[in-house]
Amino acid sequence: MTASERLEQIATHGVDLAKRRIYLHGDVDGTMTARLLAALHLMDEEDKLITVFLDTGGGDEYEAWAMYDAMHLARSRIMVIGLGQVMSAGAIILNGASEGLRCLTRNCRFMIHNGQGDFSSVPQPHSSVVKAMGKEQEINDNRYAFMLAERADKGLDVQRMCLNETYMSAEDTVRLGFADLIVDPKAYRYHIYKGKGKNYVRIR
């Protein structure tokens, strides 16, 4: 495949099969999910590292969970690198990464919060519908907080943090355990912040 053909593949489909990279940018929706599932289907035929580049302000929570499950079903290790912003439902996708491979670039911003019920599909919702949708949102909020807490600092009250929009720098995100590594593009290394110390590892 020529360089121009690879570029067209990336621009059109958001994947680079030769380098085993997937590019997810914009709202979390069905289009993003379809792109990830198709790319994983092809790339997971070989048990090699897959890298997902993620830049999103959030979107459809159910689509994010679909991607999360698909990533955990893959036999290949998956690294997720967040750039720009990883917010709301984007945090679910970040946690689809394999153990120790949730990465952020230094200037990436991270945000977690509870979801917001969408009543737009119900013009005049009855009280029973509102109650059912409220219960579903509560379930979604609880599993979101539980998923975040599983790999975060054990002293955090994640549910309380999600009551409001909690924004974090990349450094704070790693320090609190919501991500594992900070990518240093100049040194081509990945920084792990653990307390006061810094460890440096090279991932090929």
N, C-alpha and C positions, 0 to 999 in steps of 0.2 A: 504494500500500500504506500502510495506517495505521500509526501508531507501535505499537499493540498487536499488529498482524499481524506487523510486523517483529520485535518482541520474541519472539513465539511461534516465528517462524522460527529465531531465534538459539537459543532455549532448546531447541527440539525437534531441530533439525538441525545446530546449531553453525555456521551460516553467515549472513552478511548480504549478500545478493546486490546490494542497492542500493549498499552501501559497498565491495563487493568484499573482504570480510573472512571469514576462516575461523578458527574457534576450536577448538583441539585441547587437551583437558584430560584428564589421567588416564593410565592405562596405555596403552602402545603396543600395539595389537591390531588385529584385522581390522575391528572397528567403526570405529576411528579412520581406518584406511586407506580404507574405503569412503566415509566422509564426505569425506575430502580428494579422492579421485578424482572423486566426483560433483560436488563444488563446482568443481574445476578444469575439468571437462568443460564446465560452463556458463559459467564466468567467462572461460575462455580463448578464447571466441568473439570477444572484443574484446582487442586488444593494449594493455592498460592495466595499471598496477601492481595486484598482488594482495597483500594483507597477511595473513599467518598468525600468529595469536597462539598461543604454545606454552607449556604448563605440564605437564611430565611427569617422573616419576622413572625412566622407562625401560619396558622390556617386551620384546616380541617383535622380535628383531633383523631377521628377514626382512621383517616388515611395515614396519619403518623404512626398509629398503632399497627396498621397493616405492614408498613415498612419495618418497624421495630421487630415484629415477629418474623418477617422474611429474612432479615439480617441474622437473627439468632438461629434460624433454621439452616443457614448456609454452613457448609463444612469448612470453607476458607476463613482465615482470620480476616476481619474487616476493621480497617482504621477509618475513623471519621475525623476530618479536619474542618473545623468551623472557621469561617472568615467573615468579617463584616459584622454579622449578627446571627446569633442562634437564640431565638426567643420563642416563648410559649410552646406550641406543639413541636418546634424545632428541637427542644430539649429531649423529647421522646426519641427522635431520630438519632441524636448524638449518643444516646444510651443504647442504641442498637449496635454500637461498636463492640468489638471483642474486649475482653478484660485488659485493662491498662492502655487501651488505644483510643480513648476519647480525647481528641486534641483540639486546641484552639490556637489561632495566631495571636500575636501579642496585642493587636488592636481590636480583636473581636469583642463584642459586647454580648452578655448572656442575661436572659431574663426568664423568670418563672412566675406563674400565677395560676389561679383557678380559671377554668373555662367560663364562657358566657353562653347561656342557653339561647338558641336561635329559634325564635317563634315566627320567623318570616314566612315559613311554609304553611302556617296556620293563621289565616286572616282574622278569624274570630274564635280563638281557642276557648273551649269550655274549661271549667275549673278542674275536671278530671284529667284533661289533656295537660294543663299546666302542672298539675301535681305529678303526673307521670314523667313529664319532661324534667321537672325539678329533681325527681328521684334519680333519673338517669344521669343528670349533671353531677349529682352528689357522688354517684358511683364512679364517674369519670374523674372527678377531682381527687377522690380517695386513691384510686389506682395510680394516678399521676404522682401524687405525693409519695406513695409507697415505693414506686419505681425509682424516684429521685433519692429517697432515703436509703435504699438498699446499698448504694455505692458511695453515699456521702458521709461526711463526718458524723459519727454516731451521737454527738452531743447537740446536733441541730434539731430545732423544731421546724421541720420542713412544712408541715401543714400550716403553721402560723405564717411562715415566709410566703406561702402561696395565697394568703388572704388578700394581699395587695400585690401589685407588680413590684418584684424585687429585682433590681438591676445590679449586675456585677461586672467588674473588669475581668479580663482573662486570668490575671494573677489571683484575684479573690475567688474566682470560680474553681480554680485548681486547689487553692488553699482549703476551701470548704468541701472539697471532694466531689463536686459536680462535674469535673473533668479531670483527666489524668496528666496531660502533658501540654506544654506550650511550645509551639514550633518557633524556632529561631531561624528564619530564612537565610540570614547572612552566613551563619556557621553550618547550615544544613544539619542542625541537631535539634533534639527535642528536649526541652527542659522540664524536669519534674520538681515542683516546689513542695517540699515536705518540711513544715516548720521553718526554721531559720536556714536549713541547709538546702543546697541545690545539687541534684544529681544530673549527669549528662549521659544520655544514651543515644546511640546511632541505630536507626531502624532502616534496614536496606529494603 
